[in-house]
Structures are given as C-alpha cells and as structure tokens.
Amino acid sequence: MRSKNFVSFLTVQGFFIGFVFSILKAGSAEDVLVYTLLITGFFYLFSHFIISFFIRHTPVRQEFFPKQRHESDLDYFANEISKREKVIESAHEFLEALEKKYSTKRVN
C-alpha cells in the first residue's frame, strides 16, 4: 500500500471513530466538532509516525522481474486454454448432433 493511501485510510478511520466517540460523549455541537477534529488529527499524526518508522527500519530492495519468463508462461497458458476450448467445442458439437439425431427420431 502506498504511504499516501495509508495516511488517507487511517485519517478517514480516525474521522469516523472520532465522530462516533463524540456523539457518545459530547454534550453540545461544539464538543462534537472538537472531539471529532482532535481524534481525526491524532490518527493523521499517528499514520505519519507509523510510515516514518516503517521507512526508516525497512531496507530498500530492488527486485528483478523476469518479464521474458512470465510472457512465455502466459503464452503457454493461452495456448493450453485454446486447445481445451477446441476440445470442449468439438464435444459440444457432438452432443448437439446426437441430440438433433435422437430428437428427430422421437418426432417421427
């Protein structure tokens, strides 16, 4: 998950948690607004703290993506699917021919 998305996710969570808490505890509309803003702000700052801790203590790795191998695997799978579709199609045509043959005998 990108750090920007993580901040947004925790901030929205903080807003809803703060809103529910403020509805349960607040006595006036100003208290609802203050509690909601304080708890949302706490979650916002907490998410930045978590991200900075994660970035500082996680080594940066660059991984190699074997594009050629994946493309050859995907080509193989696509060919296998095409073969199986042909087998299924021929079986379907055979069953339709049998059904047509036996349904015309019943009519006569």
Secondary structure, DSSP 4 states (H G I P E B T S, - for coil): --HHHHHHHHHHHHHHHHHHHHHHH-SSHHHHHHHHHHHHHHHHHHHHHHHHHHHHHS--------HHHHHHHHHHHHHHHHHHHHHHHHHHHHHHHHHHHHHHHHH-
